[in-house]
Amino acid sequence: MILLTSANGPTGVHVLKHMAKAGLKVRTLVRSQASAEATLAAGALQACVGDIANPADLARAMQGVEQVYFISPRFLVTEIDIAHAMIAAAGTAGVRHFIYHSVYHAQLDPILHHRDKRICEAALMESGLAYTIVQPTMYMQSTTRDWKEIVQAGRYVVPYSADQQMSVVDLEDVGAAAAVVAQGTDFIGGCFELANGELHTRAQMAAIMSEVLGRPVSAVRSELADWQAHQRRLGILSEEQIERMSIMMTHYDEAGMGGGNGRVLEMIIGRAPRRYRDHIAQMAIERPQG
């Protein structure tokens, strides 16, 4: 049995789908009954409703579990504390393999959630547990989150440069890699960057969108202050989350997120990683009107 956290989030949905497809038995830990039912419908064998920050809920969720696949909620400011609690609970429960879903270039300390994940990686390495760490780069899906505006207005808008190179990976490939890593022992003790090997500026991404859609798409850089104001109006993110995302996007604006070698991901999933153009072509088929 594998305990999967954040199974109803964008990453967890893909990981769960591929684990279920591979025939793995998955127990999810989610915060609501609605989320539990959603993960059961998506292929989970069992679902626990509880708080990842509650030691009693963690202990209950880990009963009889052989593996843990820990995905933290995005930009969680308490991720270090949660990771320590997860690691301790796994040790107490006799978990034989702890898989941590970290981030590409975790050593970039100025980006706060990268720094936190680096610290979590170190805690896991020093825990005595058998571990695997996966480090995915920017999801292709994050570049098409505002697909409706891309299709209908011809604008790919975010508050950072259109000219800095970015490494990308498809969430489908990340989910496939997670399922492979959770099978057997071949990947225990390793840290694996997940990238598809391509580097694109946002301007180049917009050019691919234009070619696939058959109409112009421009990469537009909005003002960070406008993005922050919009997030505050929405009221979904906390001030700390807005700050962390702002720091990340400032880094993207100044330095991008380059590097990334696709050979590791290809080795894990046994095929070439999906190209960015493949993702855009799929979006155009699935959502032609946005």
N, C-alpha and C positions, 0 to 999 in steps of 0.2 A: 504494500500500500504506500502511495506517495501522498504526502500532504502538500497541497498547492495553495499559497496565499495570493491575495489580490486576483483571484481567478475570474472575477467579473469585470476587470479592467481591460483596456485595449491590448495589453501584452498578455495578460492571463488568459483571455479568450482564445488567442492563437495557440498558446502553450497547451491549454486543456484540450483543444480540438485535436492537436497532433498526438498528444499522449493517449487520448481515447482511441484515435485511429490506429495507434500502434498496439492496442490491446492492454495498455497499462491501467492498473486500478488506481483511481485518483479520489482522494478525499479533499474537498475544498474547505477553506476557512474564510467565511464571508460575514458581513456585518448585519445582514437582514434576511428574513425569510424569503423575500422576493428574489434576492441574489442567489440564495441557496437553490431555489427552484430553477432559476435560470441556468446555474451550473450543472444541475442534474440533467436538465434537458439537453445540455451541450455535451454530455458524455461522462460526467463525474459519477462514480459509483456511490459516493456518500458526500454529504455536505454538513458542515458544522456551522452554526450561527454563533458568532462570538466576536470579541474585540481582540485584535492582535496584540494590543498593549496590556491585556489582562493575563497575568500568569496562570490563573485557574483555567481560563479559556484555552490557553496554549497547551497546558498539561492535558486537558480533556481531548483536544484535537490531535495530540501526538500519541495517544494510546494505540498501541498496535501498529504504529507507522514504522516502516523500514527506511524511507527516504523523505527528505524535505526539499521542496523547491520553493525558495523564499524570494518572492517579488515584493518589493516595498511599494506602497502607494507613491505616486509621483510627487517629488519635491517634499517628501515628508521630513519635517524639521527634526523629528525625534528618531530618525532611522537608526542612528548609532545605538541608542538605548534599546530599540526594538530588536535590533540584530543581536545584541548581547543576550537579551531575554530569550530569543529564539534559539540561539546556540546553547544556552544553559538548559533550556527545556529539552532540546534534542539529546543532549548528553544524558540527562536524567532518564529519558524515555528509551535510551539504548538505540537511537537512530544510527543506522550503519553508513549513511551517505547524505551529506548536506550539500545541496546545490544552491549557489547564491547567484542571483541575477543582478549583476553589477552594471558597469557602464564602461564604454570605450574610453581609453585615456583617463583612467581613474586618478592618475597622478597629477592631474591639472588642479592643484589645490585652490587657485583663485576662483574656480567654479565650485560653489559650496557643496552642491549635491555630489559632485565628483569627489571632492575631498572626503565627504562623509562615507562614500562607498569604499574609498581606499582604506579608511580606518576600519570599516566593517570587514573588508577582505583580510586585513591583518589579524583581526580578532578571530576570524574563522581559521586562518592558517595556524594560529597558536592554540587553538582549542583542543587539539588532539583528535577531533573528528575527521573521518575521511571526507574530503571535500572536492568539489569541482566549482570553478568560478567561470561564468560566461560574461562577456563584456561586449554587448552589442553597441554599434554606433547609431547615428541618427536613423530613425525609421523613415522609410519612404512615405509611409502613411501620414507622418506629421507634416510633410510638404504639401499634401493634398487635403488637409483638414477643412480648408475653406474651398472645396471643390466647386460649390455653387457659384461663388464669385469668379473663380477661374474660368468656368465655362460660360457664364452669362455676361460677365463684364470684361473678360479678358485680362484680369489682373491677379497676379500672385503677390499678395501683400503681407509682409512681416517687417518688424522693426530692426532689420539688420541688412548689411550690405548684400548687393546682388553680385558682387565680384569676388567674394572669398570662396575658396574651394571647400566643399563639404563631402565627407565620406557618408555613404548611405547603405542601408540594408533593408530588405523586405521583411515585414513581420511574419509572413508565411515561412520564410527560411529560418527565422529565429525560432518559431514554434517547432519546425521540423528538427532543428538542431537540439532543442531542449528535450524532445522525445528520445532522440538517439542517445544523448548524454545520460538520460535516466535509465537506459537499458544496459545492464551488465556493469562491468568495472573498468572498461577501457579508458575512461576519461578521468578517473579518480586521481587527484593530486595535481591537476592542471588548471591553468588559466587560459581561456580561449577567447581571442578577439573575434567578433562576428561582424564582418563587413563584406561587401560584395566585390571590392577591389576597384570600383569606379570612384572617380572624383568629379563632382559637378559644381559649378557656381550656380547661384539661383538664376542668373541670366541664361545659363545653358539649360537648366531645368525648364525654364519658360520656353526656350526654343524647342525643346522636345515636345512640350505640351502643344505648342503651335503647330508643329508638324503632324502630330497625331490627330489633333482636333480639326485641322484644316482651316484654322483662323488664328489671328494674332493673339498672343498672350504676352504681357509685359511683366517683368519682375520689378515690383515697386517697393521702395523702402519707406515705410511709414515712420513717424516719430515715436520713440520709445515712450515719451510722456503721454501721448495719445493712447497707446496700447495700455499703459498702466491705468489711465482714467477709465478706459472701457472695462477693464477687469474689475475695477472697484465698483462700477455701476452694476455689473453682473452679480457681484457678491458671492461668487463661487469660491474664489481663492482667498486665502488669508493674506495679510500684509507680508508675512514672512515668505510665503510662497511666491507672491508677486516680486518681492525683492530677489529671491533666488533665480527666478526665471529671467528677471531683468539683467542680473549679473551674467547669466549664461548667454543671453542674446547680445550683450555688450561685447563679450568675448568673441562670439561669432562675427560681429561687425568688424572687430579689429584684427582677428586672426583666423577666422573660419574654424574648421575642424577637419584638417587634412589627414593624410596617412591612410592606413587601412589596406590590408592585404586580403584578397579573397580566397587564398589557398587554404587557410584554416577552415573556413566555413565549408568550402568545397570538400575537404577531407572528411568533415563530420557528416554532411548530408549525402555525400556520394554522388554529387552532380554539380554542375556549374550554378552559382547563385544567380538569382533573377536579376536582370538588368533594370535600370530605372525606366527605360522605355517600355519594358514589359508591364510594369506597374501602371504607367500612364495609359497604355493601351487597354488594360483591364478596366481601369476606371472609366474610360470613354465608352466601353461596352456596357458596363453595369449601370452607369449613371449618365447617359448621353445628354440629359437636360440639366444636369447639375444636381 
